Every structure is written in structure tokens, then in C-alpha cells.
Amino acid sequence: MASLSMIISVILASFQLAAQAPGGRLPPDDPALYKLFFYFHDGITSEIQRRSAQNTLSAAREEKGFAAKLRINQDELPKITAVAHQFVTDATQWQENVKAYVDRIRAQGKQPDHAVLRQFDEQERQLLDAALRRLSITLSPASWAGLRHYINDEHRLHIRAVPVKQTK
């Protein structure tokens, strides 16, 4: 059975593979960095929870190690998990709404309205801002500072921005 550190290594390796493409590192506190962190955290904690049904002691060790990696108090890990999961759930619904809009407009033989797409972008930004605000007020100042340091240091170093070509 693979350990949590192995799972984290595999996920980070996939980030590094994506980083092989040209592009620079995201700047500290970049919204995309936090968005990627929420998806990363939700995936890791889902795996820990799945494993806890099989081996409670092993899962507890993995949870303790993950909290230490994130530089937070272990007791506050469930708070981050709840915020990350809610963000991923809300972002998934947001993506479905965007796709439904684009599909509906294209089925009419039209192009999506840029003003409507900007509204969708604003909704996504609001989802992320709300999640970050929830973290900042629910975590202790020490855990919030530790988590921000982890995200902007270690987590950020495994991610590169890859430019996307615009199609006409």
C-alpha cells in the first residue's frame, strides 16, 4: 500500500511534468496558485479518507504528516479540508454552468458573448475569494501563516504557468 508521501510525490511529479512546457512560475499569492492548491488538497484528503476505512492507524499517521507538510496544526486540517472541498464542489458547478452556456449558444450557431464570459470569470474569482476569506478567518493566525508559506513556497515551486494559445 502506497504511503501518503508517495501519493504526494506522484501528484507533484505530474505538476513537474506539466512544468516541462515553456512558462514561468506563478508569482506568490497568485489566485491560480490557491485554486490549484484547493484541488490538490481535496484530492489528497479524499485519498486519506478512503484509506482510513482500511487502516485507521496508517491514515492517522498520514494525516499528521500532511498537516506537518502544510505547516499547520493538525487539529485545523479538517477546516482546510472543508473549505477546499466546498471550493472544488462550487467550482465544478461553476464549470458546468459555463459549459452549459457555451454549448447552448454554440447550438444556436452563435459565439459566446464576451460580457457573459467575463461575468463567469468574475463568479469564479468570487468563489476563490470567498474560500480564501473562510480560511483566513477559521484558521489560527499561526496555521494561516504556515499554510500561506507552504502554498507560496513549496507548492508554488512545483507549478509553472503554461501559456495557452488563443484560437480565433
Secondary structure, 3 states (H helix, E strand, C coil): CCCHHHHHHHHHHHHHHHCCCCCCECCCCCHHHHHHHHHHHHHHHHHHHHHHCCCHHHHHHHHHHHHHHHCCCHHHHHHHHHHHHHHHHHHHHHHHHHHHHHHHHHHCCCCCCHHHHHHHHHHHHHHHHHHHHHHHHHCCHHHHHHHHHHHHHHHHHCCECCCCCCCC
